[in-house]
């Protein structure tokens, strides 16, 4: 008897994780990627596996950010333009920025975060994934009283959901992170978290898919998904692939494909940037551990011998135009917090599109009105963090291995 065939559209961290766990359930899986494996939003992320960290819809920080959204030097920037879909999304997003919704989201994301940490540990150990994985946590460092207050609230929220988190004074952070400037007022430490090179993680996972008998095909642009009892996808080349099930792991590009199946996913592309710095042959990045700069939301991550500065959230449409001021903001932010980092060579400047939902939760599950087409998208900045658990959940949903959990029900596309 032949294996059931599943097409996974998208070769980023979500797509390869779905393919990996499907391959473990005796499925013939094919990944169709429009570009190269891992070269989309996954390629340039901060590389922080921040399990349990509160989602986008934190009321206190959002209120502050929305006051200056038209300022291109702030963490959250909205490019001025006429965009009814974005306006509607922002309205729904602001309505979800409440303490009640934040608590509800954490009740979903908390269990998923604990599960994904276990899966990461298994993958690194059992599959020997070589991705500079460091299970050493990360810090949040703040230079203002307001910043330390926000960090303390994050700690309390994470502790309430079973994650280890610690409030630190400026002196305590300075003793552990000697590369920081002396004016750091305080912050937090999240030891349950980890870091890795996200691109290497995706490439290694894709290789494990192939070892299990799956296929990864690049340069395959999917233009249409056909639903029904015999789902299929059509490519820009005119080719048609039939399957027993289709998984849309297409990130910010999910909107159009889902719409043609009658499902309107309220996803907006949130552009993020990174700048990688190297400090000479044989030199280590001048930072002891990964940290997020509390007031600017920029991550500084030592990664495979370099320092990655990553962050910002820009709503400027479905494009990859890079604004120099946003890249400069990353370096300027780092210079506010770090000591003398010495001469550095910029080795990479990048932007990518994160798929953002208005309620702060990803979209995982069967599309409404479809029995064999599934979505795995909308992870915003948590794609790397939730990649393994998303892949595991999708594999169970597609094969019917286990009944959907409460968390999966909360992520279903039908909620919109």
N, C-alpha and C positions, 0 to 999 in steps of 0.2 A: 504494500500500500504506500502510495507516494505521500510525502510530507505536505502539509498545507503551506501555501506560499503567501508571504506577507511582504508588501512593498512599503518601505519606510522612506518617505519623501523628506530629505534633509539630512545632511551629514555633519551636523554640529554635535555638541555634547549631548543634547537630548536625543537626537536621531541615532547616534552610535550606541548610546546606552539602551535605547529601546531595542535596537537590533541585537545587541549582546544578550540581553535577557530573553528575547524571543528565541535566539539560537540555542539557549540552554533548555528550551522547552520543545526541542525537536521540530523546529519550524524552519522551512526554507526561506531565508530572509534575504532581500535585496535592498540595499541603500542606494537611492538615487539622489545625487548631490549636484546642484546647479553649477558649482564652481569646483573647488578642491576640498577634500575632507578637512574640516576644522578651520577653514579660512574665513568663516563668517563671524558672527558675534562672539563665538567661543574663542576665537584666535587672540583677541586683545583684552580679555577680561583681566581684572585685578589679580586673579588667581587665588582668591581667598574663599575657602569653604566655610562660610559663616552660618553654620547650622544654628537655628534658634534665634537669629538676629531679627528684630522686628521688621515687618515689611514696609513698603513705601508709604502706606497711609497712616503715618504717625502724626496725630493732630498737631502737636506742638511745633515740630519742625516744618511741617507743611505750611502752617499759618505764616511762619517767618519767611519761608521761601517764596510764597505767592505774592508777598509784598513787593518783590523785586524781580519778577519773572521776565521783564523786558530788558533787564540789565545783563548783557552778554558776559559779564565777568563773574556772575553768581553761579552756584552749583546747579540750580534749576533755571533753564533759559527757554523761553518760548519765542521763536522768531515771528515778528509781526507779519501777519498775512491773513487773507480771507480763507478760512478753512472751517466750514460748518461741522464736519465730522470731529475735528479736534476740539471745537468749542463744546460740542455735546459731550465728548469724552471728559473734558476738564470739569464740566458741570457734574457729571456722575462721580468723577474722582473726588471732588471736594465734598460731595454728599457722603462719601464713604470714609472721610477723614474724621472719624469720631472715636471716642474711647470704646464705645460699645462694639463697633466694627473691628477695631484693633484687637480687642480681646477675643472676638469670634475668630478672627484670622489666626491668632496665635494658638487657639485651641485646635486648629487644623494643621498649622505649620510646625507646631511643637513636636507632635508624634512623627511627622515626616522627617524633621530634622534629626531626631534620635535614630530613626531607621537608616537615613542616608549615611550617617557617620559609621554605622556598623558595616554598611555595604562598601564604603570606601576602604575601610580597614581590611575587609575580605579581599577586595580587588587588588589592593597593593600587595598583600601577602600571598594570595593564592595565584594570581595571574602575573605577579612580578612586574607590575606596571611601572616603567621607568619615566617618571615625570617630575622629579625633584620634590616629591611629596614630603612635607614637614609637618608633623603633628605637634606643633609647638604653640598653637594659639595665635592670637593677634591682640594688639592694643588699640584703644581709642585714646588719643591724646588731645587735650583741650587747653586753650590759652585764655579762656574767659570763664567767668562764673556761670554764665548761661550755658556754655558748652559742657561744663562739668555737671550741671544740673540735668541736662539731657542724657549724659552718659550714665548718671546714677539711676535715672528712670529706666534706661535700657537694661541695666543690671538687674533691677528689681523685677522687671517683666520677664526676663530670661530665667531668673531663679525660680519664679513662680511656675515655670513650665519645665522645671527639672534640669536646666542647663547650669553648668558651673560658670560663675561670673563674679568678678571682684572689683569693687570700687577702690581706686588708688589716689593718693595725694600726689602733688607734683614732685615731692621729694622721693616718694616710692617709685614713681615712674622714672625719674632721673637716675636712680640707683640701678635700675634694670636696663635702661636705654640711655647709655651715656652719650650717644650721638645726638640727642635732642638738645635744643637750646634750654637755658636755665629758666626761662620765663613760662615754661609749661606749668599750668596751674593744677592739673589733675586729669583724671580720666578713668579708664577701666581696662581690665584684662579679661579675655575670653579664652580660657585654656582648652575648651572642648573643640575649638575650631582648628583648621589646618590650612596649609597653603600648598600650591603645586603650580607647575607650568601648564596652563590650560590647553595650549595647542598640543603639547606632547601627550597629555592625557587623552585627548580625543584621537590622535593618530594611533596611539598604543591600543586604545579600545577598538578602533576600526580593524587593527591587525588581529585582535582576538576574535572578532566576528569572522574574519576570513579563515582563521585557523579552525573555527568551528564549522566551516563549510558554507558560510554566507558569502555574499558578494557586495562589493562597494563599487559603484559606477559614478565617475565624475564627469562634469560637463554635460549633465543630463537635466535640462530645464523642463520641469513639468508645467504645462500650461492649463491642464484641466484634469479633474478627478471625476470619474463616473461612479455613482453609487449603485444601490440596488443589490440584488442577490449575487451578482457577478461583478464586483467592482473592478475598475481598471484606471489607468492613468494614460494621458496623452502627452507626448513630448513636443517640444518646439520643432523637432525634426520630422514630425508627423507619425512617429512610431507609437504603437499602443501596447501597453503591458497589462495583462490580466493577472488577477490574483484572487486569493480567498479573503484578503483583508488589506486595507490601506491605512497607514498611520501618517498623519500630517505633522511632521516635526520641523515645520518651515519657518519658525520664528516670526519675524515681522512681516514675512511674505504670506502668512497664513490667511489673511483677510480675504483676498480675492478668491483663492481656491475654495474656501469654506462657503463664501457667498454664492458661488455657482451651484452649491448643493442645498441652497435655501437656508443656510445658517449665517447669521450676521454676528460675527465675533467682534466686540468692541475693543480692538487692539490698535494701539498707536505705537509707531516706531520711536523709541527714545534713544537718541544718539549718545554714545559714550566715546571717550577718547582715551588714548594712552600715549605716553612717551617713555621709551626705554633708554636708560643711561648706562654706559660702561665706563669703568674707571681705570683702564690700563690693564695690560696683560698680567694675569696672576693676582690682580687686586680684587678684594671683596667689596661689595656695596657697603657704604658707610652707615649701616643700620643693622642692629642686632636681630630684629624680628619685624614682621609685618605690622603696620599700624595704619589706622585711618585717622586723618586729621579732622578733628571734631567739627570745627567751624566751617570747613570748606568741603567736607565729604570726599576728599581725595585719599585714595589708598596708596601707600608706599610699600611695595612688596619686593624683598630680595628674591630673585628668581634666576636660577641657572647662571649665576655669576654676574648678573646685572641687576639694576634697580628699576622696577616698573612703577611709574606714576600713572594712576588710572582713576577715572571718575567723570564727573559732570553728567547731567541729564538734560539733553537738548531736544525739544520738539520742533523740528524744522522740516518734516516731511520724509518721504521714503527716498532718501538719496544718501550718497556718501561724500558729500562736499565737506571738506575740513576747513574750519575757520581758525586761522593762526592765533587769534586771541584766546580761543579755548585751550589750545595746546600750551600757550604761554602761561595761562592760568595754572596749569598743573605744576610747572616749574616754580612759579611765584609762590604757590601754596607751600610747596616743599621747603623753599628757602625761609619761609616764616617760622617753621618748626624745627628744621634740621640745622645742625651746626655747619661748619665749613665742610662742604662735601668735596671740595677740591675740583680739579679739572675733570670734566666728564665729556664723553663723546655720545651724542645722540645716535642710537643705532636703529630706532624704529619710531615712527609717528603714525598713528592709526586712528580710525574711527569705525564704529560698528553700530548696528541697530539692535536694540533690545526690545522685545515684544512686551508692551506694558498694557495691563488691564486696568479698568477704573476701580475695581474693588480690591486690588492688591494681591490677588491669588492667581496662580496659573490656571490654565485650561487643560484638563486631562480627562478624556473619556470619549464615549461614542457621540458622534454628532447627532443632533435631533433629527428624527425621521430616517436615520440610517442604521443599519444593523451591522455593517462591516467596514465602516469608515470611522476612524478615531482621530482625535486631536491630542497633541502633546506640545503645547505652546504657551505663550503668555507668562513666561517665568521672569520677565524683567531682568533684574540684576542677580537672580538666584539660579540661573541655568546650570552653572557648574555645581553649586551646592546641592541642588535637587536632582541633578542628572541621574545618578544611580537609582534613587528611589522612584523617580518618574519612569525610568525604563522598566523597573521591576513591576510597577503597578500596571503599566500598559501591557506588558507581556501577559500578566494574569487576566486582564480584561479581554484581550484579543483571543486568548486560548480558553477562557472560561475556567481557569485553574482554581480560582477562589472567588467567592462572592465579593462584590464591591464593599469596601469599608466605609465608615462614616466620613473619613477624610476624602476618599475618592468621590463620594457623592457630592461633597461640598465643592469639588473642583470641576464638576460636570459642565460641559458647554451649555446644557439646557438651562442653567441658572440665569442666562441672559435672555 
